[in-house]
Amino acid sequence: MVGDLKVVQDKEEWGLFIDSCFTHCQTPFKISWDSPISPRLGNKTISQAVGDWHFSRGQRVKEIDCEYPCNPTCSSQLPS
């Protein structure tokens, strides 16, 4: 899957936030979207990364995590 996403690397207007947490449908839930236990990439939650992408703040938002299960911010309290 990650290999297939490489096609968007050069698309300035596209954003990515791909974490390696074993959770399903993270974005509908505040606990995973923006909370103290939200997964983070580059020290940003999903909502912070999406906000940066949507409002064109800072650099391009193309965050892709390392291979599962490497992310220490993944939480067993998240919906799965």
C-alpha positions in Angstrom: 0.0 0.0 0.0 2.7 2.5 1.0 4.5 1.8 -2.3 1.3 2.7 -4.2 1.0 6.0 -2.4 4.4 7.2 -3.8 2.5 8.5 -6.8 1.2 11.5 -4.7 4.6 12.6 -3.4 4.9 15.2 -6.2 1.3 16.4 -6.0 1.6 19.6 -4.0 -2.1 19.9 -3.2 -2.4 16.3 -1.8 -1.8 15.4 1.8 -1.0 12.1 3.6 -1.1 10.9 7.2 -0.5 7.2 7.2 0.3 5.7 10.6 1.1 2.1 11.4 -1.4 1.8 14.3 -3.6 -1.2 14.1 -6.9 0.7 14.3 -9.9 1.0 12.0 -11.6 4.3 11.1 -9.5 6.6 13.2 -10.9 9.9 12.0 -14.5 9.8 13.2 -13.4 9.5 16.8 -12.0 12.5 18.8 -9.9 10.1 20.9 -7.9 9.2 17.8 -8.3 12.4 15.9 -7.1 14.8 18.6 -6.5 13.7 22.2 -3.6 13.1 24.5 -3.5 9.4 23.3 -3.9 10.2 19.6 -1.4 8.5 17.3 1.3 11.0 16.2 3.6 11.3 13.2 6.3 13.9 13.4 4.9 14.9 16.8 1.5 15.8 15.2 -1.9 14.3 15.7 -4.1 13.6 12.7 -6.1 16.8 13.3 -3.0 18.9 13.4 -1.6 17.4 10.2 -5.0 17.8 8.4 -5.2 21.4 9.6 -1.7 22.1 8.4 -2.6 20.6 5.0 -6.0 22.2 4.7 -4.9 25.7 5.7 -1.5 25.5 3.8 0.5 26.0 7.0 4.2 25.2 6.8 5.5 22.6 4.5 3.7 19.9 2.6 1.9 17.4 4.8 3.0 13.9 3.7 3.6 11.9 6.7 4.1 8.1 6.3 5.0 6.0 9.4 7.5 3.2 9.6 6.3 -0.4 9.2 3.9 -1.9 11.8 4.2 -2.1 14.8 6.9 0.6 15.2 4.9 3.6 16.4 5.1 4.0 20.2 2.1 6.5 20.1 -0.3 3.7 19.1 -2.7 3.0 21.9 -4.8 0.0 22.9 -7.5 2.5 23.9 -8.1 3.5 20.3 -11.1 2.0 18.5 -10.2 -1.1 16.5 
